[in-house]
Amino acid sequence: MSGTKAIFITVRSASTRLPNKAYLTINNKKTIEYVIDQAKKSHLSDMIVLCTTLNPEDDELCNIATKNNIKYYRGSVDDKLDRWLQAAKENNIDFFVTAVGDDLFCSYELMDLAFEQYERNDSDFIQGDGLVSGSFTYGISTKALAKACQIKDTDQTEMMWVYFTETGICDVESLENVPSLYLRSDIRMTLDYKEDFLFFEKVIKSLAKNFNTRDVLSFLDENKEVIQINYFLEDAWKQNQVSKTTLDLKS
């Protein structure tokens, strides 16, 4: 399977539980830049696109993208699906892996596994099952995304996966060939609360400058008390995600 492959880093300035979290700094680097750093390690991505909104408050995110030599796209504030579709069209992208701006330790290794799977299977939608929270989100083909945009009847698509997994519009696959070290549910690596920031701060300040997700997991195995800084929030975070998930389809 050929075609242009990308990593979409999805991020907005607006946040309620942890205000301006994309701009918080650890070791003189903004949190969003750690996501960019991990995405840049991918061997198989043709480009990285920071996907943000038209809100003036997101101007700084575009400046950060430019500073870090990656592309950016500005689109709908609430309609994540449309924002992705327009970014894909503008850059002639056939398949992309999503990286959430909250996931400072996202794994380029898992992203590359998704790209390889797309090449093998011409995949529509790839999800991670049983992976460390914050290590991987989704791989999505632009053709499947276009179908999702055609059937949705809302512009509130922040929680977007149900338009692929619950509608039958595409084949849904689990990420294949995942190394066993990623198959665990006792670690939380996403930035949504103050305790999450304290977790990231502790880990980053304990590692060498050019770390990857494997380095993070090794450190946590040797320092299990660090896991407890924020893991107790995982259930509440998941429940909040579920409570905001809706499926609104055209009749």
N, C-alpha and C positions, 0 to 999 in steps of 0.2 A: 504494500500500500504506500503510495507516495502522497505528497501534499505538504503544505506549510504547517508546521507545528509551533505552538506558542505556549508560554506560561502567562496567564492573566492574574495579576495581583489586584485583588478587589478590596478597595479601602475608601472610607469617607472620613472626614474630620469629625462629624457629629457622633457623639457618644454620650450616654447618660450615666451609666454606672461608674465609668472611669473617664472623666472629661479629657478631651484632647490626647487620648492614649497613643495615637499614631506619632505624636510629637514628643512624648516622654523620652528622656535620654538615659542611656546606660553607657558608661565609658565614652562620653562625648559623642555618642551616635544615637540618632533617633530610632525608636523601635521599628518603624516601617523599613528602615535601611537594613535591619537584620534579615527581614523577609527577602528583600532584594538581593542581599549577599548570598543567601541560600539558593535562590532561583538561578543566579548566575553560575552556580556550580554544575548545572545541568549540562550533559554532553550532547543531548539530542534535541533540545529546543532551538528553533530558528530565531526566535525573538522573545523578548519579555515586554509585556504591555501593562502598565499600571492603569487600571480601570476605575475612574472616579466620577464625580458628578459635576454638573454645571454650576453648582453653588460657589459663590465667591470665596467662601471659607476653605474651599479645596484648591485654591490657587497654589498654596504652598506645597501641596502634594505633587502637583505638576512640576514645580520648581525642583523638588527633591528627585523626581524621576529624571529630569534633564541633567541635574548634577551627577546622577549615577549612571548616565549614558544608557537609559532605557527609554522606550516609547511610553506615551500615555494617551489615553482616550477619555474624553469627558462626555457623559451621557445622562440618562434619566436618573433622578435622585432616588426614586423608590423601585423602579422596574429594573432589577438586576439582569433579568433575562434579555430585555431589549438592549441594555447597555453592552452586554457581552456580544449580542448579535451585531450591533453596529460597529463595535470594535473589530470583530472578526471580518466583517465586510470591508471595512476601511483598509485592513492590512492583508486581505486575501488569505485568511487563515482557514485551514480545513479541520483542524483538531487542536484543542487547547486543554491544558491542565490548569485547574484553579488553585490559587494560593491565597488564603485569607490574610488580610493585613494584620490580623491578630496572632497569626501563627509564626512566631519568630524562629521556631526550630523546625519548620517544614522541611521535609526530606527530598533533596534533589534525586536521591537514589530511587525513591518511590515514584517520583514524577517521571523519571526515565523508564521505569518499568511500565508505566501507563503508556508512554510513547511507543515502546516496543510492542505492547499488546495491541495498540491501534494498528501498527504496521502489520502484525500477524492476522488480525481478525477483522480489520475495517470496523473497529468498535464504534458504537453509538454513544454509550454512557458507561463509564467505569466508576465504581464506588469502592471504597475501602471497608472491609468488614473486620472488626476486632482489632483495629490498629490503635497504636498510641494516639490519644486525643491530641490533635494539632499537628500530626505528621503528614497527613495527606487528606485531600478533600475529594475532588472529582476530576475525571477526564471526560470531555464532551466533544462530540463532532459538531461542526457548524450545521450540517444538514439536520441532525436531531434537534439542535437548538432552534432552528427555523420552524420546525414542526411544533415545538413547544410554544413558540410565540404566536403561531397561528391559532392554537386552540385555547389559549388562556383568555380569560375575560376580566382581567384586572391588571393594574399596573403596580400592585403591591406584591412583588415576587422576591422579597429578601430571602424567604425560605423556599427555595426554588426546586429542590430535588423531586418533590412529589409530581411535578409536571413531566418527569421522565419515568419515575418508578411506579406510578399509580395510574397511568393513562394508557399503556400499551402502544405508545407511538414509536417505541424503539426497543431494541434489545438491550437489556441491562446486564452488565457483567460485574463480577467481583475482580479486584486487582489480583493478578496471578503472580506466582513465583516470589512471593513476599518472604524475605529472610525472617527467621523466627524471632529475632530480637525486637521486631516491630509489632509482633502479635501479643499484645498485652493491654490490659485495661486499667492498670493501677497508677498511671501517670497522666497528668493534665498539663498540656503545653499550649494553652491559648490565653490571650490577654483580654480579660473582661472585667476583672475586679482588682482592687488594690492588692490583694494577696497574690494575684497572678503576677503583677508587676514585681513584687518582692521576690517571687520565685525566679523569674527571668533574671532579675538583677543579681541574685545569689549565684546562679549557674554561670552567667556570662562572665562575672568578675572572677570566677574560679577557673575558667578555661583559657587556653591560648587564644590569640587573636583570630586565627583562621580555623574555626571549629566547624564540624558538621554534626548532623543528627546522631550519628553513631557515637561521636565523642560525648554528646550530651547524655545519651542513654548509659554509656559506660560510667560517667561521673555519677549519675543518679543511682546506679547499682552499688557504687562504692560509698555513697552518701545518702542513704535512704531517708534520713530525717528531712532532707530538702524537699522530697516529694510531699511531705505532710504540710508544707507551707500553704499549698493551695488545693490539694486534691479533694478536700472535703467539700469544695464548691461544685464538683462535677455534676452531681445529681441535680442540684438546683439549676445549673446552667442548661442541662439537657431538658428539664421540664419547661424552662422558659422558651427554649427552641421549639418544643412541641406545641406549646400554647400559642405561638405566633404563626404556626404552619397552617395554611389553608389551601384548598384546591378549588379554584373558581374557573369553570370551563364554559365556553360558548355553547349555547343550546343548539 
